[in-house]
Amino acid sequence: MENKSRDKKNIPVSSGQVPSECPHCGKSLSPWQQVLLRVDRVLTCKNCWYRIILTVQPGDQNDTNSEQPEKE
């Protein structure tokens, strides 16, 4: 029995960029999967079971906490 590696790979992402296909097998991600990946930053490909993990670059201001209005 062959042992297939299920390595995780962190994909650096600048603001607003989400892959449209699995970087491992190349299968297209549905629009709903892209939304989940944008929000959760982690998604498992249903075709090859590859775990896609998005990492935010240090300079990005895409954090939802920074968009909250100040309280007076």
MIMARRO-637799 format. One record per atom (N, C-alpha, C): residue in one letter; z, x, y; atom name. Coordinates in steps of 0.02 Angstrom, whole numbers, plus 50000, padded with zeros to 5 digits. Last residue first. Layout:
N
<rest: A | w: Z | u: X | v: Y | atom: CA>;
...
***
This chain:
72
<rest: E | w: 51061 | u: 49123 | v: 52818 | atom: N>;
<rest: E | w: 51094 | u: 49134 | v: 52882 | atom: CA>;
<rest: E | w: 51163 | u: 49104 | v: 52883 | atom: C>;
<rest: K | w: 50975 | u: 49211 | v: 52691 | atom: N>;
<rest: K | w: 51021 | u: 49156 | v: 52710 | atom: CA>;
<rest: K | w: 51055 | u: 49173 | v: 52775 | atom: C>;
<rest: E | w: 50803 | u: 49251 | v: 52673 | atom: N>;
<rest: E | w: 50871 | u: 49272 | v: 52691 | atom: CA>;
<rest: E | w: 50912 | u: 49211 | v: 52711 | atom: C>;
<rest: P | w: 50705 | u: 49202 | v: 52531 | atom: N>;
<rest: P | w: 50720 | u: 49202 | v: 52603 | atom: CA>;
<rest: P | w: 50793 | u: 49222 | v: 52615 | atom: C>;
<rest: Q | w: 50640 | u: 49308 | v: 52405 | atom: N>;
<rest: Q | w: 50687 | u: 49256 | v: 52423 | atom: CA>;
<rest: Q | w: 50703 | u: 49260 | v: 52497 | atom: C>;
<rest: E | w: 50562 | u: 49413 | v: 52364 | atom: N>;
<rest: E | w: 50529 | u: 49358 | v: 52400 | atom: CA>;
<rest: E | w: 50576 | u: 49302 | v: 52421 | atom: C>;
<rest: S | w: 50630 | u: 49499 | v: 52287 | atom: N>;
<rest: S | w: 50617 | u: 49521 | v: 52355 | atom: CA>;
<rest: S | w: 50585 | u: 49466 | v: 52397 | atom: C>;
<rest: N | w: 50633 | u: 49441 | v: 52162 | atom: N>;
<rest: N | w: 50694 | u: 49441 | v: 52201 | atom: CA>;
<rest: N | w: 50682 | u: 49461 | v: 52273 | atom: C>;
<rest: T | w: 50511 | u: 49467 | v: 52104 | atom: N>;
<rest: T | w: 50523 | u: 49400 | v: 52130 | atom: CA>;
<rest: T | w: 50586 | u: 49396 | v: 52172 | atom: C>;
<rest: D | w: 50418 | u: 49612 | v: 52144 | atom: N>;
<rest: D | w: 50479 | u: 49584 | v: 52114 | atom: CA>;
<rest: D | w: 50493 | u: 49516 | v: 52145 | atom: C>;
<rest: N | w: 50316 | u: 49691 | v: 52187 | atom: N>;
<rest: N | w: 50298 | u: 49628 | v: 52154 | atom: CA>;
<rest: N | w: 50358 | u: 49595 | v: 52122 | atom: C>;
<rest: Q | w: 50297 | u: 49811 | v: 52252 | atom: N>;
<rest: Q | w: 50345 | u: 49763 | v: 52280 | atom: CA>;
<rest: Q | w: 50332 | u: 49694 | v: 52251 | atom: C>;
<rest: D | w: 50280 | u: 49971 | v: 52175 | atom: N>;
<rest: D | w: 50260 | u: 49901 | v: 52181 | atom: CA>;
<rest: D | w: 50315 | u: 49858 | v: 52208 | atom: C>;
<rest: G | w: 50319 | u: 50102 | v: 52151 | atom: N>;
<rest: G | w: 50306 | u: 50082 | v: 52220 | atom: CA>;
<rest: G | w: 50289 | u: 50009 | v: 52229 | atom: C>;
<rest: P | w: 50332 | u: 50118 | v: 52009 | atom: N>;
<rest: P | w: 50390 | u: 50122 | v: 52053 | atom: CA>;
<rest: P | w: 50379 | u: 50097 | v: 52124 | atom: C>;
<rest: Q | w: 50241 | u: 49994 | v: 51914 | atom: N>;
<rest: Q | w: 50243 | u: 50059 | v: 51947 | atom: CA>;
<rest: Q | w: 50301 | u: 50060 | v: 51998 | atom: C>;
<rest: V | w: 50299 | u: 49910 | v: 51773 | atom: N>;
<rest: V | w: 50282 | u: 49906 | v: 51844 | atom: CA>;
<rest: V | w: 50290 | u: 49975 | v: 51874 | atom: C>;
<rest: T | w: 50226 | u: 49891 | v: 51613 | atom: N>;
<rest: T | w: 50276 | u: 49924 | v: 51655 | atom: CA>;
<rest: T | w: 50253 | u: 49922 | v: 51728 | atom: C>;
<rest: L | w: 50204 | u: 49781 | v: 51480 | atom: N>;
<rest: L | w: 50181 | u: 49802 | v: 51545 | atom: CA>;
<rest: L | w: 50239 | u: 49834 | v: 51583 | atom: C>;
<rest: I | w: 50169 | u: 49791 | v: 51313 | atom: N>;
<rest: I | w: 50224 | u: 49794 | v: 51361 | atom: CA>;
<rest: I | w: 50197 | u: 49820 | v: 51427 | atom: C>;
<rest: I | w: 50117 | u: 49715 | v: 51169 | atom: N>;
<rest: I | w: 50093 | u: 49738 | v: 51234 | atom: CA>;
<rest: I | w: 50151 | u: 49735 | v: 51283 | atom: C>;
<rest: R | w: 50118 | u: 49745 | v: 51001 | atom: N>;
<rest: R | w: 50161 | u: 49724 | v: 51057 | atom: CA>;
<rest: R | w: 50137 | u: 49757 | v: 51121 | atom: C>;
<rest: Y | w: 50009 | u: 49678 | v: 50882 | atom: N>;
<rest: Y | w: 50024 | u: 49735 | v: 50926 | atom: CA>;
<rest: Y | w: 50065 | u: 49710 | v: 50985 | atom: C>;
<rest: W | w: 49958 | u: 49590 | v: 50791 | atom: N>;
<rest: W | w: 50030 | u: 49596 | v: 50797 | atom: CA>;
<rest: W | w: 50051 | u: 49657 | v: 50837 | atom: C>;
<rest: C | w: 49825 | u: 49559 | v: 50792 | atom: N>;
<rest: C | w: 49844 | u: 49621 | v: 50758 | atom: CA>;
<rest: C | w: 49919 | u: 49634 | v: 50760 | atom: C>;
<rest: N | w: 49822 | u: 49424 | v: 50844 | atom: N>;
<rest: N | w: 49771 | u: 49448 | v: 50798 | atom: CA>;
<rest: N | w: 49795 | u: 49509 | v: 50757 | atom: C>;
<rest: K | w: 49919 | u: 49399 | v: 50935 | atom: N>;
<rest: K | w: 49921 | u: 49358 | v: 50874 | atom: CA>;
<rest: K | w: 49869 | u: 49381 | v: 50823 | atom: C>;
<rest: C | w: 50010 | u: 49521 | v: 51019 | atom: N>;
<rest: C | w: 49943 | u: 49497 | v: 51003 | atom: CA>;
<rest: C | w: 49947 | u: 49459 | v: 50937 | atom: C>;
<rest: T | w: 50150 | u: 49486 | v: 51112 | atom: N>;
<rest: T | w: 50127 | u: 49511 | v: 51048 | atom: CA>;
<rest: T | w: 50060 | u: 49479 | v: 51033 | atom: C>;
<rest: L | w: 50206 | u: 49540 | v: 51271 | atom: N>;
<rest: L | w: 50169 | u: 49491 | v: 51232 | atom: CA>;
<rest: L | w: 50149 | u: 49523 | v: 51167 | atom: C>;
<rest: V | w: 50292 | u: 49558 | v: 51423 | atom: N>;
<rest: V | w: 50289 | u: 49576 | v: 51352 | atom: CA>;
<rest: V | w: 50253 | u: 49520 | v: 51315 | atom: C>;
<rest: R | w: 50303 | u: 49506 | v: 51550 | atom: N>;
<rest: R | w: 50283 | u: 49577 | v: 51544 | atom: CA>;
<rest: R | w: 50284 | u: 49602 | v: 51473 | atom: C>;
<rest: D | w: 50325 | u: 49375 | v: 51588 | atom: N>;
<rest: D | w: 50374 | u: 49407 | v: 51544 | atom: CA>;
<rest: D | w: 50364 | u: 49482 | v: 51537 | atom: C>;
<rest: V | w: 50215 | u: 49353 | v: 51679 | atom: N>;
<rest: V | w: 50283 | u: 49332 | v: 51694 | atom: CA>;
<rest: V | w: 50335 | u: 49372 | v: 51653 | atom: C>;
<rest: R | w: 50100 | u: 49408 | v: 51623 | atom: N>;
<rest: R | w: 50115 | u: 49421 | v: 51693 | atom: CA>;
<rest: R | w: 50188 | u: 49406 | v: 51709 | atom: C>;
<rest: L | w: 50105 | u: 49352 | v: 51495 | atom: N>;
<rest: L | w: 50110 | u: 49425 | v: 51503 | atom: CA>;
<rest: L | w: 50128 | u: 49444 | v: 51574 | atom: C>;
<rest: L | w: 50085 | u: 49217 | v: 51526 | atom: N>;
<rest: L | w: 50147 | u: 49239 | v: 51494 | atom: CA>;
<rest: L | w: 50158 | u: 49314 | v: 51502 | atom: C>;
<rest: V | w: 49954 | u: 49228 | v: 51577 | atom: N>;
<rest: V | w: 50008 | u: 49204 | v: 51620 | atom: CA>;
<rest: V | w: 50076 | u: 49226 | v: 51591 | atom: C>;
<rest: Q | w: 49887 | u: 49270 | v: 51463 | atom: N>;
<rest: Q | w: 49888 | u: 49314 | v: 51521 | atom: CA>;
<rest: Q | w: 49943 | u: 49293 | v: 51570 | atom: C>;
<rest: Q | w: 49903 | u: 49159 | v: 51381 | atom: N>;
<rest: Q | w: 49934 | u: 49222 | v: 51361 | atom: CA>;
<rest: Q | w: 49938 | u: 49271 | v: 51420 | atom: C>;
<rest: W | w: 49823 | u: 49069 | v: 51455 | atom: N>;
<rest: W | w: 49894 | u: 49056 | v: 51448 | atom: CA>;
<rest: W | w: 49932 | u: 49120 | v: 51426 | atom: C>;
<rest: P | w: 49694 | u: 49125 | v: 51440 | atom: N>;
<rest: P | w: 49725 | u: 49121 | v: 51506 | atom: CA>;
<rest: P | w: 49801 | u: 49109 | v: 51503 | atom: C>;
<rest: S | w: 49700 | u: 49232 | v: 51293 | atom: N>;
<rest: S | w: 49687 | u: 49168 | v: 51326 | atom: CA>;
<rest: S | w: 49717 | u: 49169 | v: 51396 | atom: C>;
<rest: L | w: 49626 | u: 49390 | v: 51269 | atom: N>;
<rest: L | w: 49687 | u: 49351 | v: 51278 | atom: CA>;
<rest: L | w: 49669 | u: 49287 | v: 51314 | atom: C>;
<rest: S | w: 49509 | u: 49451 | v: 51150 | atom: N>;
<rest: S | w: 49523 | u: 49422 | v: 51216 | atom: CA>;
<rest: S | w: 49588 | u: 49383 | v: 51216 | atom: C>;
<rest: K | w: 49536 | u: 49597 | v: 51055 | atom: N>;
<rest: K | w: 49528 | u: 49524 | v: 51056 | atom: CA>;
<rest: K | w: 49548 | u: 49498 | v: 51124 | atom: C>;
<rest: G | w: 49561 | u: 49733 | v: 51044 | atom: N>;
<rest: G | w: 49506 | u: 49711 | v: 51088 | atom: CA>;
<rest: G | w: 49495 | u: 49636 | v: 51090 | atom: C>;
<rest: C | w: 49665 | u: 49796 | v: 50978 | atom: N>;
<rest: C | w: 49610 | u: 49770 | v: 50937 | atom: CA>;
<rest: C | w: 49551 | u: 49744 | v: 50979 | atom: C>;
<rest: H | w: 49737 | u: 49859 | v: 51088 | atom: N>;
<rest: H | w: 49736 | u: 49886 | v: 51020 | atom: CA>;
<rest: H | w: 49675 | u: 49862 | v: 50981 | atom: C>;
<rest: P | w: 49737 | u: 49790 | v: 51206 | atom: N>;
<rest: P | w: 49715 | u: 49860 | v: 51209 | atom: CA>;
<rest: P | w: 49709 | u: 49891 | v: 51139 | atom: C>;
<rest: C | w: 49672 | u: 49627 | v: 51213 | atom: N>;
<rest: C | w: 49721 | u: 49670 | v: 51180 | atom: CA>;
<rest: C | w: 49696 | u: 49742 | v: 51182 | atom: C>;
<rest: E | w: 49614 | u: 49578 | v: 51376 | atom: N>;
<rest: E | w: 49607 | u: 49585 | v: 51304 | atom: CA>;
<rest: E | w: 49660 | u: 49632 | v: 51277 | atom: C>;
<rest: S | w: 49642 | u: 49578 | v: 51507 | atom: N>;
<rest: S | w: 49612 | u: 49516 | v: 51482 | atom: CA>;
<rest: S | w: 49600 | u: 49520 | v: 51407 | atom: C>;
<rest: P | w: 49793 | u: 49641 | v: 51583 | atom: N>;
<rest: P | w: 49734 | u: 49650 | v: 51540 | atom: CA>;
<rest: P | w: 49708 | u: 49583 | v: 51514 | atom: C>;
<rest: V | w: 49827 | u: 49615 | v: 51751 | atom: N>;
<rest: V | w: 49849 | u: 49600 | v: 51683 | atom: CA>;
<rest: V | w: 49787 | u: 49606 | v: 51639 | atom: C>;
<rest: Q | w: 49873 | u: 49654 | v: 51910 | atom: N>;
<rest: Q | w: 49827 | u: 49672 | v: 51857 | atom: CA>;
<rest: Q | w: 49859 | u: 49659 | v: 51789 | atom: C>;
<rest: G | w: 49968 | u: 49627 | v: 52010 | atom: N>;
<rest: G | w: 49915 | u: 49579 | v: 51998 | atom: CA>;
<rest: G | w: 49868 | u: 49596 | v: 51941 | atom: C>;
<rest: S | w: 50011 | u: 49793 | v: 52047 | atom: N>;
<rest: S | w: 50021 | u: 49722 | v: 52062 | atom: CA>;
<rest: S | w: 49959 | u: 49680 | v: 52049 | atom: C>;
<rest: S | w: 49978 | u: 49896 | v: 51904 | atom: N>;
<rest: S | w: 49990 | u: 49887 | v: 51975 | atom: CA>;
<rest: S | w: 49988 | u: 49813 | v: 51990 | atom: C>;
<rest: V | w: 50050 | u: 49947 | v: 51755 | atom: N>;
<rest: V | w: 50014 | u: 49894 | v: 51789 | atom: CA>;
<rest: V | w: 50030 | u: 49896 | v: 51863 | atom: C>;
<rest: P | w: 50048 | u: 50043 | v: 51607 | atom: N>;
<rest: P | w: 50065 | u: 50039 | v: 51678 | atom: CA>;
<rest: P | w: 50021 | u: 49989 | v: 51714 | atom: C>;
<rest: I | w: 50099 | u: 49990 | v: 51455 | atom: N>;
<rest: I | w: 50039 | u: 49993 | v: 51495 | atom: CA>;
<rest: I | w: 50059 | u: 49989 | v: 51568 | atom: C>;
<rest: N | w: 50173 | u: 50056 | v: 51315 | atom: N>;
<rest: N | w: 50185 | u: 50033 | v: 51382 | atom: CA>;
<rest: N | w: 50121 | u: 50043 | v: 51422 | atom: C>;
<rest: K | w: 50157 | u: 50008 | v: 51151 | atom: N>;
<rest: K | w: 50129 | u: 50050 | v: 51203 | atom: CA>;
<rest: K | w: 50143 | u: 50018 | v: 51270 | atom: C>;
<rest: K | w: 50223 | u: 50020 | v: 50989 | atom: N>;
<rest: K | w: 50222 | u: 49985 | v: 51052 | atom: CA>;
<rest: K | w: 50194 | u: 50033 | v: 51103 | atom: C>;
<rest: D | w: 50152 | u: 50025 | v: 50826 | atom: N>;
<rest: D | w: 50179 | u: 50058 | v: 50885 | atom: CA>;
<rest: D | w: 50174 | u: 50013 | v: 50945 | atom: C>;
<rest: R | w: 50142 | u: 49997 | v: 50691 | atom: N>;
<rest: R | w: 50148 | u: 49942 | v: 50739 | atom: CA>;
<rest: R | w: 50180 | u: 49970 | v: 50802 | atom: C>;
<rest: S | w: 50039 | u: 50065 | v: 50567 | atom: N>;
<rest: S | w: 50086 | u: 50076 | v: 50622 | atom: CA>;
<rest: S | w: 50085 | u: 50017 | v: 50670 | atom: C>;
<rest: K | w: 50034 | u: 50021 | v: 50399 | atom: N>;
<rest: K | w: 50002 | u: 50016 | v: 50464 | atom: CA>;
<rest: K | w: 50055 | u: 50025 | v: 50518 | atom: C>;
<rest: N | w: 50031 | u: 50096 | v: 50252 | atom: N>;
<rest: N | w: 50080 | u: 50080 | v: 50304 | atom: CA>;
<rest: N | w: 50046 | u: 50080 | v: 50372 | atom: C>;
<rest: E | w: 49955 | u: 50030 | v: 50107 | atom: N>;
<rest: E | w: 49948 | u: 50071 | v: 50167 | atom: CA>;
<rest: E | w: 49998 | u: 50048 | v: 50220 | atom: C>;
<rest: M | w: 50000 | u: 50042 | v: 49941 | atom: N>;
<rest: M | w: 50000 | u: 50000 | v: 50000 | atom: CA>;
<rest: M | w: 50000 | u: 50044 | v: 50062 | atom: C>;
***
